[in-house]
Amino acid sequence: YSKDLRITQKKSCKYKKGFYMSETRYDELVRSAKFGVKLIHKEYCSGKEIAYVVILSGLGDYRVAVNPDEMHNVHAVIDAIHQYYAETGDQRVIDGYKMGIFTLIRVAGNIRTLDSILNILFYQLEKEQEGNASFILDTEEIVQKLNSMIAERYDTYKKESPRFEDWFSRQQTFALEHYGLILQGKPES
């Protein structure tokens, strides 16, 4: 069985988890992602603390997508992480997942990575709110590190895109309205 996590089957489509695809197709993505999560978890347990960042980012063979031209489906990865934890009860699954998020925050040098982090955080919180999470993440420390990173790199993000402030303002509003989170805005001068 290859580590290649792409699925190429086509089936009838419907809206699920932010993408148009059949439930069966999404379930196949989650199964493939779970295979990757198991491999990544073994790496994490052998001492590679940043192992989970690989599957959260969809790097190399750990990209989870229906087709090679589609974006990495991090929702399927998060669902797979929750399934794997539910099966194993191994606290290191949560620890590795959290370490992966912290690593992404540490290396978030561009808006795309910031967007990925927010996507992960929002989907995790959505699962928790809907009662579909097999564990609850302590998001306080995550948001604290995220806010510090945003304050530090705010001007860099502004330079990267003239639309950054409008986009980020929408993210702040969404975070507050849906999850009660306060995301750091423009740093005080």
VMD Tcl script that draws the C-alpha trace (Angstrom):
set ca {
  {0.00 0.00 0.00}
  {1.52 3.30 -1.09}
  {1.77 6.39 1.08}
  {0.20 8.26 -1.84}
  {-3.07 9.54 -0.41}
  {-4.76 10.74 -3.58}
  {-8.06 9.20 -4.61}
  {-9.15 9.32 -8.22}
  {-12.61 7.74 -8.17}
  {-15.50 9.90 -9.36}
  {-19.01 9.55 -7.91}
  {-22.15 11.66 -7.57}
  {-21.54 14.96 -5.83}
  {-23.06 16.92 -2.97}
  {-21.79 19.56 -0.57}
  {-19.83 18.09 2.35}
  {-17.16 19.58 4.60}
  {-16.62 22.63 2.44}
  {-16.28 20.66 -0.80}
  {-18.65 19.18 -3.34}
  {-18.34 15.41 -3.15}
  {-20.35 12.37 -2.22}
  {-20.33 11.19 1.36}
  {-18.72 7.97 0.18}
  {-15.99 9.90 -1.58}
  {-15.34 12.01 1.51}
  {-15.26 8.86 3.65}
  {-12.64 7.45 1.26}
  {-10.59 10.61 1.72}
  {-10.80 10.25 5.50}
  {-9.76 6.58 5.29}
  {-6.76 7.53 3.16}
  {-5.93 10.38 5.53}
  {-6.15 7.97 8.48}
  {-3.55 5.74 6.84}
  {-1.30 8.81 6.64}
  {-2.10 9.79 10.23}
  {-1.03 6.33 11.43}
  {2.30 6.67 9.60}
  {2.82 10.22 10.88}
  {1.92 9.15 14.41}
  {4.61 6.45 14.34}
  {7.11 9.13 13.28}
  {5.92 11.39 16.10}
  {6.22 8.59 18.65}
  {9.76 7.83 17.47}
  {10.82 11.36 18.42}
  {10.05 13.49 15.37}
  {8.10 16.20 17.18}
  {7.10 18.09 14.05}
  {5.77 15.01 12.20}
  {2.11 16.11 12.26}
  {2.88 19.34 10.40}
  {3.57 17.22 7.30}
  {0.03 15.83 7.10}
  {-1.63 19.04 8.28}
  {0.15 20.87 5.45}
  {-0.32 18.12 2.90}
  {3.36 17.91 2.06}
  {4.58 15.31 -0.45}
  {2.81 11.98 -0.30}
  {0.73 13.23 2.63}
  {-1.44 15.46 0.45}
  {-5.06 14.38 0.83}
  {-7.12 15.20 -2.25}
  {-9.50 13.52 -4.64}
  {-7.49 14.61 -7.69}
  {-3.91 15.83 -8.09}
  {-5.20 19.27 -9.14}
  {-7.35 19.76 -6.02}
  {-6.26 21.45 -2.82}
  {-5.22 19.49 0.27}
  {-8.33 18.56 2.27}
  {-7.27 19.30 5.83}
  {-10.83 18.64 7.07}
  {-10.44 14.98 6.07}
  {-7.10 14.93 7.92}
  {-8.65 16.39 11.08}
  {-11.51 13.90 10.88}
  {-8.92 11.11 10.48}
  {-6.96 12.38 13.50}
  {-10.15 12.29 15.57}
  {-11.02 8.79 14.34}
  {-7.52 7.54 15.10}
  {-7.63 9.01 18.59}
  {-11.08 7.46 19.17}
  {-9.66 4.06 18.18}
  {-6.42 4.27 20.15}
  {-7.08 6.63 23.07}
  {-3.40 7.59 22.73}
  {-2.84 11.07 24.22}
  {0.17 11.42 21.91}
  {-2.26 11.78 18.97}
  {-3.58 15.00 20.54}
  {-0.08 16.11 21.52}
  {1.25 15.53 17.99}
  {-1.72 17.32 16.41}
  {-1.20 20.29 18.71}
  {2.55 20.29 18.04}
  {1.77 20.31 14.30}
  {-0.42 23.38 14.77}
  {2.27 25.12 16.86}
  {4.84 24.36 14.16}
  {2.59 25.85 11.49}
  {2.20 28.96 13.62}
  {5.96 29.20 14.05}
  {6.62 29.01 10.29}
  {3.61 31.02 9.04}
  {5.53 33.46 6.91}
  {2.77 34.06 4.39}
  {-0.98 34.61 4.24}
  {-1.60 31.17 2.74}
  {-0.13 29.45 5.81}
  {-2.07 31.77 8.12}
  {-5.24 30.85 6.21}
  {-4.42 27.15 6.66}
  {-3.96 27.60 10.41}
  {-7.29 29.41 10.71}
  {-8.96 26.69 8.62}
  {-7.61 24.02 10.98}
  {-8.60 25.96 14.10}
  {-12.09 26.80 12.85}
  {-12.81 23.24 11.73}
  {-11.58 21.82 15.06}
  {-13.86 24.22 16.92}
  {-16.77 23.40 14.60}
  {-16.33 19.67 15.37}
  {-16.27 20.45 19.08}
  {-19.41 22.61 18.90}
  {-21.30 19.99 16.91}
  {-20.27 17.23 19.33}
  {-18.34 15.36 16.62}
  {-14.91 15.68 18.22}
  {-13.32 12.70 19.94}
  {-11.27 15.16 22.00}
  {-11.30 18.86 22.88}
  {-8.21 20.93 22.14}
  {-7.11 23.56 24.61}
  {-7.35 26.40 22.11}
  {-6.32 29.12 24.57}
  {-2.60 28.42 24.14}
  {-3.04 28.00 20.36}
  {-4.83 31.34 20.03}
  {-2.27 33.03 22.28}
  {0.62 31.83 20.07}
  {-1.36 32.65 16.93}
  {-2.07 36.19 18.12}
  {1.60 36.75 18.99}
  {2.63 35.55 15.54}
  {0.02 37.74 13.81}
  {1.16 40.83 15.75}
  {4.77 40.06 14.84}
  {4.07 39.52 11.11}
  {1.13 41.82 10.49}
  {3.09 44.32 8.40}
  {4.67 41.50 6.38}
  {1.20 40.13 5.56}
  {0.04 43.65 4.60}
  {2.96 43.97 2.20}
  {2.19 40.54 0.71}
  {-1.35 41.51 -0.24}
  {-3.17 44.85 -0.39}
  {-6.36 42.95 0.51}
  {-4.91 41.37 3.66}
  {-6.56 43.76 6.12}
  {-10.03 43.27 4.60}
  {-9.57 39.48 4.51}
  {-8.23 39.36 8.05}
  {-11.02 41.60 9.33}
  {-13.54 39.07 7.97}
  {-11.61 36.25 9.71}
  {-11.67 38.18 13.00}
  {-15.43 38.74 12.72}
  {-16.04 35.07 11.89}
  {-13.85 33.88 14.80}
  {-15.64 36.15 17.27}
  {-19.19 35.47 16.05}
  {-18.86 31.70 15.69}
  {-16.36 30.71 18.38}
  {-15.95 33.68 20.72}
  {-12.28 33.98 19.74}
  {-10.48 37.28 19.59}
  {-7.82 37.28 16.90}
  {-5.07 39.87 17.20}
  {-5.53 42.77 14.84}
  {-3.11 45.47 13.77}
  {-0.44 45.84 16.47}
  {-0.30 49.01 18.50}
  {2.33 51.45 17.22}
}
mol new
graphics top color blue
foreach p $ca { graphics top sphere $p radius 0.5 }
foreach p [lrange $ca 0 end-1] q [lrange $ca 1 end] { graphics top cylinder $p $q radius 0.2 }
display resetview
